[in-house]
Structures are given as C-alpha cells and as structure tokens.
Amino acid sequence: MSTEASQSAGDLGEVVLITGMSGGGKSVVMHALEDAGFFCVDNLPPELLPHFLALEKQRGERRVAIGVDVRSEGSLPHVLPHLKQLRAQGVRVRSVFLDANDEALLRRFSETRRPHPLRSGELGADQDGADAHRALVEAIALERELLAGLRAESTVIDTSLLRAAQLRAWVRDLVSVSGESLTLVFESFAFKHGVPSDADFVFDVRVLPNPYYDRELRPLTGRDAPVADFLNAQPEVALMLGQISGFLRQWLPNFAADQRSYLTVAIGCTGGQHRSVYLVETLARQFASHGHVLKRHRELDAR
C-alpha cells in the first residue's frame, strides 16, 4: 500500500466489505446499505481499494460499502492483505460474507437463468440439462474454494432460507452496531429446515417439553406470554438456559480477546416457533448488559 494511501486511510469512517457466493444476495445487501446512507461501490478491483479509500478520505468522513466478488478472481489474493493493513491502521473495516447452501444457489441460478461468473455461456444455452447442472455445481464448488480464506475472516450470513426483506433487516442490524467490540447474536431456527451455516455455536433444545402439543399454545410463539409461562414452569428449561448462559459467560472474554467481531449462537428446535424462540428472547435479555446483542428468528422473521 502506498504511503499516501496509508496516511489517508487512518481517518476514514466505517468501511464495510460485502462479499460472498454468487447468488448469495449481494445486490440486495448493497441496495439496503445504500438506503441506510452508505456510499456503495460494487465490483471494485481489490488492487484499487487503498487508492479508493484515500480518495474517500479527501471527500470527508462517510460510511462506505464496497462489493467484491469472484468476478475479480485474479485479484482476490490482494483482498486479505489489504484488510489486515487497514485494520492495523485503525480503520473500522468489517467484512460480511453472504453464503448459501448449494441447493439454494442452484435454485436461484436456475430461476434467473443467469450464468455463473465462473462459467461461460448461459445456463442451458449450449448444453443439455445434465451437463449444464454439472457445470454449475462445479462452478459453485470452485467459488467456495477461491473464497474460503475471505470467508474465514468475515462475519457470515447464511441467506439460504432468507427472503430479501429479512436479509435487508439483518444487514441493517449488523451495521447499526459498533464494530469496536464483540457483538453477540442469538438466532432461533428449525432443525427441519437445516442448521444455519453462519452459527458459531449450535444448541439443540428439542429435548425440552414442547408447547406445540398444547392446542391453545400451538398457534402462539415463544414471544407470547402463555408460551413463556409454560416453559418457565419446566425445570429442564431452566437447567438448559443456565448451562448455555454459563458456557457463554465463561468463554465470551476469550472470544473478545481474540478480536472477534461477532459471535452467533444458534438455538434450534423442531419448528423454530416455541422453544428456540423463547430461549433466544431470554438469553438476549440476560446478556443485554454485555453491550451489543442482536436477536434473530429465522423462521418467524420469514413470515
């Protein structure tokens, strides 16, 4: 990085790098950040990152979002060194990686009929169905390999089951908190729809008494008082909450000392409606004094 770029970068405002799998939702996120007041630049060649940020410093402090993806395949090795240099200079830069499972990515490319950036030609244009599908699967696998290092250094959002409105809301929550200390994210989910790939810890609470089997409680959620009262009365629930809370309080200082920006704790039950939601709501309250705490309900938020 040039001396001029290094000197300029020290006074920058917040910088958010948006990256991830093709079809992961980057366009949705960039539009959401633009609406939130960020100056957004998509598909910036990584070699230009220091010079672009130096120019931004001259324009005055503002929040900047930069989209980088596999279209810059030959330049991807430059991204991580630039990120480390910027952080070492005190720039508040966070990297958000949008991921999704292969099934979701395949479905999205099939629905839009858009070519994958690591493939030539349109889906099915000059290949039969089986060959086109195989080529797309191989392109997705190659992209995962190319982006593995960047994913490991980023805050990951699993968009496999998210609607666009959910994704916009989750991203706005992420950028609304300071990146200077550890943000604790509690997320409820349904095991029948799969485990979130962005989870750092997963706790299975399907062993707890299930309000679903009470006809009056079945249509309610873990945010409703009758369900909370039911679960509060179960000794197993208190025991599970205490053990999860104790584990987190024991190890949160270590994660903070390791300079982690986010820690996502996923709580799963069968349908993602009662038990997991209740535990997420309760844990979020218990850890409110921790500082930055976010809560997500993957299945409920999708309604």
N, C-alpha and C positions, 0 to 999 in steps of 0.2 A: 504494500500500500504506500502511496506517495506521501511525503512529509506534509504537503498541502492538504491532502485528504485527511490525514491523521489529525492535524490541528483543527480542521473544521468539524470533524465528526464528534469531538468532545462535547460540544454544546448543543447537540441535536435533541429534538424532542423524542417521543416514543416512536420506535420503528417496529413494525410487525411484518414478518416474512410469512407469506402464505404459500404453502407448497403441498405436495401430496400426490396421490394417484390420479391419473387422468380419469375423469368421470366421478371424482370424489366430491365435487361440489364447489370448486374454487370460484367459479363465476358468481354463484350465489353469495359466497362469503365476501368477495370483493365489492359487490353491489351493496351488501349490508354495511361494510366498513365505510364505503363512500357516503352512505346515508347518515352514518354516525359521525361524519366530519373528518374522516381521514382523506388525505391526498393519495390516490391509488394509482399505481403503475403496474401493469401486467406484463409478464414475459420479459422482464428486464434481464439482459445477458449478465451473468454474475460478475464478469470482468468489469462491468461499468458500475457496480454497486458502490465502491468507495467514491468515485467521481460524482455519482448522482447525489450521494449523501452530502458531499462537500458543497455542491450547488444548493441543496436544500438548506444548509446552514446559512448560506448567504441570503436566502429568501426570508429568513426568520423562522423561529421555532414553530413547528406544527407537527401533527401526528401523520405518519407516513405508513402506508401499507404497500408492500412490494410482492407481486406474484412471480414465483419461479417454479418451473416445472420441467418435465423431461424433454420438452421441445428444445431446451438448451442443453441437450445431452452431453455435448462435448465440453461444456463449461461447468458442469455440475461439480467436478472436483474442487473448483475455486470457492464454492459456497461456504463450506465449513471453516476453512482458514479465515475468510473474511468475517464470519460470525464471531469467531473467537477473538480476533483482533478488535472488533468493535466493542465487544463486551469488556475486554481488557482496558479499553479507553474510557469506560464508564458510560457508554451509550446504552440506553434502555432498549434492547432489541430482543424480541421474543419470536420464536419460530413456531408456527402452527401447522401441523401436518394433517391433512384430510385423508382419511383412509376409508376403505370399504372392503367387504369380503368379495371374493371372486364372483360369486353368484350375482351380487348386486351390480358389480361393474359390467359383467356380461349382459345382464338385462338392460342396463342403461344404454350401452352401445348398440344393442340390438334394436331398442325402441327408437333411438335417434337416428340410426343408420349412419352415424358419423364414424370416420376412420380413426383408429387409434394412432397417436402420433408416432409410434414405433413401427407402424405398418404402412405399406404403400398401397394405394388403391382403396376404393370404398368397399365396405363390407358386402360381400357377395357379388361385387361388380364383375369380377373375372374369375371367381372361384365358386365351386359348389358349396352347399351349406356346411358339410362336414369339414372341408378344407378351410373355409372362412372361420368357422368356430375354433378349429385347432390353431390357426394363425393368431386369432385374438387371444386365446388362452396363453400362447407362448409370449405374446407381446406384453401381457399383464405380468407374467412371471419375470420377464426381463426388467420391466419397470420397477418391480419390487426390489430386485437385486440392485439396480442402479441407485435407488433412493434409500436403501437400508441405513446407510450412515446418517443421512439427514433426518430420517425418522427417529433414530435413537437419540438425537439431540433436540427433539421438538416436543411440544405438547400435542398429543394425538387426539383427534376427534374421529370416532367411528361413525360414519354417516350412512351405514348400510340400511338402517331402518328409519332414518330421519326424513321427515318432509322438509321442504325448503323453508317453511316458516319456523320449524323447530331449529334448524341449523342457524338461521339468522339470529334467533333469540339466544342460542347458546354462545355464538361468537360475540354478540354484544355483551353478554355477561362476562366473558373472558377478558375482553379488552377494557371493561369498566373498572377492573381492579388493578391495583398497582402491581407491577412485575418485580418489585424490590424484595418481596418476602414470599414465603411458601403459601400458595393458595390450595385449600383443601376442598375437593369436590366430592360430594356424596351423590351417587346415582342409583336409582332403583331400576330394575329390569325384570323381564320374564324369561326364565330359562327356556321356555318352549319356543322363544324367538331367537335364542342364541346369546352367548356371553359377549358383552361389549369388548372389542379388541383394544380399546383405549384404557382399560382398567389396570391400575397398578396392583390392587388387591381385590379379590372376589370372595364374598361371604355368602354361603348358601343357607338361607333361612327356611327352606321348605320343610324342615323338621319341626317347625313351630306349629301350634294349633292354628287352623285355617278358618278365618271368618267366612270364607266362601260357603261353607256348609251350613251357615245360619241364613235362612231365607230372607230375613229382614236386613242382614248385613251385606248380602251378596251384591246388590247394586251400588253399594257405597264404596268408598276408597279409604286408604289409610290416613287420609287427611280429615276424615269425618269423625266427629266426637264419639258416636256409638262404636265404631271400629276401634278407636283408640282406647275406649273404656274396656272393651272386650280383651284387647291384647295386654292392657295394663294389669289385668287381673290374672294373667298367666305367669306363673313363676318361671317357666322356661324362657319367656320373652325377656324378663328382667335379667336372667342369667346371661342370655346371649348378648344383650345390649352391654352389660357390664364387661364381658370378656372382649368384645370388639372395641369398646371405648378404652379399656385398659391397655390393649395392644397398641392402639394408635397413640395414646398419651406417652407410652414408653418409647416409641420409635420416632415420633414426629421431630423431636430435636435433632436426631441423626440425619433425617432427610433434609431438614433445613440447613444443617451444617454442610451437607453435600451439595448445597446451592441448587437444589431442585426448585423449579418454579411452580409446578403443580403436582398434586398427588390425588389420584382418582380412586375412590373407594366405592366399588360396585356391590350393591346388596340385591340378591336375586331370590325371587320366589317363583311359584308356578306361573301365575298370570301377570305379575308386576302391578297388582292393583291394591292389595291389602297389606300383607306383612312387610314386604320390602319397602313400600311407600311409608308406612308408619315408622320403620326403623330409620330411614333416611331423614324424615322430618325430625325425629327425636335426636338423632346424632347431630344434625345441623344446629339444633338449639343448644345441645350440650357443648359443642365446640365453637359457639359464637364468639367467645372471648379469645379464641385462637387468633382472630384477625380476619383474614379473607376466607370466607366459607361460601361455597356455591352449592346449590342442590338441583338435581335434575331427576325427572321421572320419565324415562324413555317411553313407556307405553302410554302413560296418562297424557303426556305432552303431545302425543301423536293424534289424540282425539280431535 
